[in-house]
Amino acid sequence: MLTKRTISTIILIILTVLALLNVWASAFVITVLIVLGLYEFFSMLEYKGIGIYKYFGIAMGLGIPVSIMCRFELTKGWELFFFILVLLFLIIMQFKRRESAGVIVGISTTIFGILYVSWFLSFLIRIRFMDGGLGFLASILIITKLGDIGAYLIGMGFGKTPLIPRISPKKSLEGAFGGLLFSVLGALASKPLLPFSYGHLVVVGVAVGILAQLGDLSESLMKRDCQIKDASHIIPGIGGVLDLIDSLLFTGPVFYSYLAIMLSP
């Protein structure tokens, strides 16, 4: 498992570096991850027995990154209008159901999936499209994924104290601290890419490290609810796309918002 995980990680790093070099390649790869992540998420719900419209949810989720790439914006807060339309379509589609049971759960989980996977991850595209976006996107990837690597390595080598065994039996308190340390180191290593002081970067590293682990634990909680171990087996040694991007789902939106505030005139 460690060998497979190492090989997969090296390949993913190479592909990520190549994609980062071009703004449209970055956006395309993130969009592909969104589509695959949505497919895995809705498949998890189907496995649990929740009645959803999988392909409608994927199509609506695809509309978010595409709209960002096309610079489409009806109003400044058009996302609210978008989700109102999605809700209306979902309600109308329920009229064709033979039974009324599970309607609320199906609608709620479909909208949640679009928010959780598509909207959250699409903030990485927004980051890449910012002035200096190459460095910003590289930084959040370094800080977040180094935290993942640190938590895995420290937890595997020194983990003895369970973190939240009800959610993830293999995660340890030692691994959590290791992940936090690696995130801080990643933030410091990103100094050439970010216009912040070293002290500022330590704060960014701690905040991103905490958010990354919350994202990881959140996905573990959902998988536990659906009684599955991995979202899929598409990536050897790692699992599915959701297992790959879970920590970025929280760090991306917060980091984008933070940059927008700090860099505003």
KEFITOR-778929 format. One record per residue (C-alpha): x, y, z; residue in three letters. Coordinates in steps of 0.1 Angstrom, whole numbers, plus 2048, in hexadecimal, padded with zeros to 3 digits. Each point is the difference from the previous one (the first is absolute). Layout:
NODE   x   y   z res
NODE   X   Y   Z ALA
...
//
This chain:
NODE   x   y   z res
NODE 800 800 800 MET
NODE 81C 818 809 LEU
NODE 812 7F9 7DF THR
NODE 7E0 806 7EC LYS
NODE 7F9 820 813 ARG
NODE 823 80C 7FA THR
NODE 7FF 7F9 7DA ILE
NODE 7DE 810 7FD SER
NODE 80B 81F 814 THR
NODE 81F 804 7E9 ILE
NODE 7EB 7FE 7E1 ILE
NODE 7E6 818 80E LEU
NODE 81B 819 809 ILE
NODE 80E 7FF 7DC ILE
NODE 7DE 804 7F1 LEU
NODE 7F8 81C 818 THR
NODE 81F 813 7F7 VAL
NODE 7FA 7FD 7DB LEU
NODE 7DC 80B 804 ALA
NODE 809 81E 816 LEU
NODE 816 80F 7E4 LEU
NODE 7E2 809 7EB ASN
NODE 7E1 811 80E VAL
NODE 7E8 7EE 7E9 TRP
NODE 810 7DE 807 ALA
NODE 7FC 807 825 SER
NODE 7DC 809 7FC ALA
NODE 7FA 7E1 7EA PHE
NODE 810 7E8 819 VAL
NODE 7EC 80F 81D ILE
NODE 7E0 7FD 7EC THR
NODE 807 7DB 7F9 VAL
NODE 806 7FB 825 LEU
NODE 7DF 811 807 ILE
NODE 7ED 7E9 7E8 VAL
NODE 811 7E0 80D LEU
NODE 7FB 80C 824 GLY
NODE 7DB 806 7FB LEU
NODE 7FC 7DE 7F0 TYR
NODE 811 7EF 81E GLU
NODE 7EB 815 818 PHE
NODE 7DF 7F8 7F0 PHE
NODE 80A 7DB 7FC SER
NODE 806 7FF 826 MET
NODE 7DC 80E 805 LEU
NODE 7F2 7E5 7E8 GLU
NODE 813 7E5 813 TYR
NODE 7F0 80D 820 LYS
NODE 7DE 7FD 7EF GLY
NODE 7F8 825 7FC ILE
NODE 7EB 809 7E1 GLY
NODE 813 81B 7ED ILE
NODE 803 80D 7DC TYR
NODE 825 7F8 7FC LYS
NODE 806 80D 7DD TYR
NODE 7EB 81F 805 PHE
NODE 815 808 81F GLY
NODE 820 7FA 7EC ILE
NODE 7F4 817 7E4 ALA
NODE 7F7 81C 817 MET
NODE 821 7FC 813 GLY
NODE 813 802 7DF LEU
NODE 7EF 821 7F9 GLY
NODE 812 811 81D ILE
NODE 824 7FC 7F4 PRO
NODE 7F6 806 7DC VAL
NODE 7EF 821 80A SER
NODE 820 80A 812 ILE
NODE 816 7F8 7E1 MET
NODE 7E8 813 7E9 CYS
NODE 7FE 81E 818 ARG
NODE 7DA 7FC 801 PHE
NODE 7F0 814 81B GLU
NODE 7DC 80C 7FE LEU
NODE 803 813 820 THR
NODE 81B 804 81B LYS
NODE 7F0 7E5 815 GLY
NODE 7F2 7EB 7E4 TRP
NODE 808 7DF 811 GLU
NODE 7E1 805 817 LEU
NODE 7EB 803 7E0 PHE
NODE 811 7E1 7F2 PHE
NODE 7F8 7EB 81F PHE
NODE 7DC 80C 801 ILE
NODE 7FC 7F4 7DC LEU
NODE 80F 7DE 809 VAL
NODE 7E8 7FD 81D LEU
NODE 7E2 809 7EA LEU
NODE 80B 7E6 7E5 PHE
NODE 805 7E5 81B LEU
NODE 7DD 807 80E ILE
NODE 7F0 7FE 7DE ILE
NODE 813 7E0 7F8 MET
NODE 7F1 7F0 820 GLN
NODE 7DD 802 7F1 PHE
NODE 809 7E3 7EA LYS
NODE 808 7E9 81D ARG
NODE 7E8 7E4 807 ARG
NODE 805 804 826 GLU
NODE 804 81F 816 SER
NODE 817 7EF 819 ALA
NODE 823 80E 801 GLY
NODE 7F9 81F 7EC VAL
NODE 80F 818 81A ILE
NODE 81F 7EB 805 VAL
NODE 805 7FC 7DB GLY
NODE 7FD 825 7F8 ILE
NODE 816 80B 81E SER
NODE 81C 7E7 7FA THR
NODE 801 809 7DA THR
NODE 804 825 808 ILE
NODE 819 7F9 81B PHE
NODE 815 7EB 7E8 GLY
NODE 801 81D 7E7 ILE
NODE 80A 818 81C LEU
NODE 819 7E9 811 TYR
NODE 812 7F3 7E1 VAL
NODE 7FB 818 7E4 SER
NODE 7FC 822 810 TRP
NODE 81B 7FB 81A PHE
NODE 81A 7F1 7E8 LEU
NODE 7F9 81A 7E5 SER
NODE 810 81A 817 PHE
NODE 821 7F2 7F4 LEU
NODE 7F8 80C 7DD ILE
NODE 7F8 822 80E ARG
NODE 822 800 811 ILE
NODE 812 7F7 7E0 ARG
NODE 7EF 81C 7ED PHE
NODE 80B 81A 81A MET
NODE 81E 816 7F9 ASP
NODE 81D 7EB 80C GLY
NODE 7E9 7E2 800 GLY
NODE 81B 7E7 7F6 LEU
NODE 813 807 820 GLY
NODE 7E0 801 815 PHE
NODE 7F2 7DF 7F3 LEU
NODE 822 7EF 804 ALA
NODE 802 80D 824 SER
NODE 7DE 7F3 80B ILE
NODE 807 7DE 7F0 LEU
NODE 822 7FE 811 ILE
NODE 7F3 80A 822 ILE
NODE 7E2 7EA 7FF THR
NODE 80F 7E1 7F0 LYS
NODE 820 801 815 LEU
NODE 7E9 800 81E GLY
NODE 7EF 7E0 7F2 ASP
NODE 822 7F0 7FB ILE
NODE 80D 80A 823 GLY
NODE 7E0 7F3 811 ALA
NODE 804 7DF 7ED TYR
NODE 825 7FB 807 LEU
NODE 801 80B 824 ILE
NODE 7E0 7EE 807 GLY
NODE 80D 7E0 7F1 MET
NODE 821 802 812 GLY
NODE 7F7 80E 822 PHE
NODE 7DA 800 802 GLY
NODE 7F4 7F1 821 LYS
NODE 7E4 817 80C THR
NODE 7DF 7FD 7EC PRO
NODE 7F3 821 7F3 LEU
NODE 7DB 7F8 7FB ILE
NODE 7FD 7DA 7FD PRO
NODE 7DB 802 7F9 ARG
NODE 807 813 7DF ILE
NODE 822 7F3 7F6 SER
NODE 810 7E5 815 PRO
NODE 823 803 7F0 LYS
NODE 804 826 805 LYS
NODE 814 809 81F SER
NODE 806 81F 815 LEU
NODE 825 7FD 7F8 GLU
NODE 7F8 7FF 7DB GLY
NODE 7EA 81F 803 ALA
NODE 81D 813 810 PHE
NODE 818 7F3 7E6 GLY
NODE 7E9 80C 7E4 GLY
NODE 7FD 822 811 LEU
NODE 826 803 802 LEU
NODE 805 7F6 7DB PHE
NODE 7E5 81A 7F6 SER
NODE 814 81B 812 VAL
NODE 820 7F5 7F0 LEU
NODE 7EE 801 7DE GLY
NODE 7F4 823 807 ALA
NODE 824 80B 809 LEU
NODE 80D 7EF 7E0 ALA
NODE 7E6 814 7EC SER
NODE 810 821 80A LYS
NODE 80C 808 7DD PRO
NODE 7DC 7FB 7F3 LEU
NODE 7ED 814 81A LEU
NODE 803 825 80A PRO
NODE 7FF 7F9 825 PHE
NODE 81A 801 81C SER
NODE 80D 7E0 810 TYR
NODE 7EB 806 81F GLY
NODE 7E1 805 7EB HIS
NODE 808 7E0 7ED LEU
NODE 801 7EC 821 VAL
NODE 7DD 80C 807 VAL
NODE 7F5 7F7 7DD VAL
NODE 810 7DE 803 GLY
NODE 7EE 7F8 821 VAL
NODE 7DE 80C 7F3 ALA
NODE 803 7ED 7DF VAL
NODE 80D 7E1 812 GLY
NODE 7E2 800 817 ILE
NODE 7E8 805 7E4 LEU
NODE 810 7E5 7EB ALA
NODE 7FC 7E6 81C GLN
NODE 7DC 80B 806 LEU
NODE 7FA 7FA 7DB GLY
NODE 810 7DD 802 ASP
NODE 7EB 7F8 81F LEU
NODE 7E0 80C 7F0 SER
NODE 804 7E9 7E2 GLU
NODE 809 7E3 818 SER
NODE 7E0 808 813 LEU
NODE 7EB 7FE 7E0 MET
NODE 811 7DF 7F5 LYS
NODE 7F9 7F2 823 ARG
NODE 7DC 809 7FC ASP
NODE 7FF 7EF 7DE CYS
NODE 813 7E2 80E GLN
NODE 81C 801 7E7 ILE
NODE 826 803 804 LYS
NODE 80A 813 7E1 ASP
NODE 7EB 816 7E8 ALA
NODE 80E 7EA 7E4 SER
NODE 820 7EE 7F6 HIS
NODE 809 815 7E2 ILE
NODE 821 80B 810 ILE
NODE 816 7E3 80C PRO
NODE 80A 803 824 GLY
NODE 7EB 81F 806 ILE
NODE 7DC 7F7 7F6 GLY
NODE 7E9 817 7ED GLY
NODE 800 824 7F4 VAL
NODE 7ED 80A 81F LEU
NODE 81B 7F1 816 ASP
NODE 81A 814 7ED LEU
NODE 7EE 822 801 ILE
NODE 7EE 7FE 822 ASP
NODE 819 816 812 SER
NODE 7FF 81A 7E4 LEU
NODE 7DA 804 802 LEU
NODE 803 816 81F PHE
NODE 822 810 7FB THR
NODE 7F9 80D 7DC GLY
NODE 7E2 816 808 PRO
NODE 80F 80E 820 VAL
NODE 822 807 7F0 PHE
NODE 7F0 812 7E3 TYR
NODE 7EB 815 817 SER
NODE 81E 808 815 TYR
NODE 815 80A 7E1 LEU
NODE 7E3 816 7F3 ALA
NODE 7FF 812 822 ILE
NODE 825 804 805 MET
NODE 808 80A 7DC LEU
NODE 7E3 818 7FB SER
NODE 80A 825 7FC PRO
//
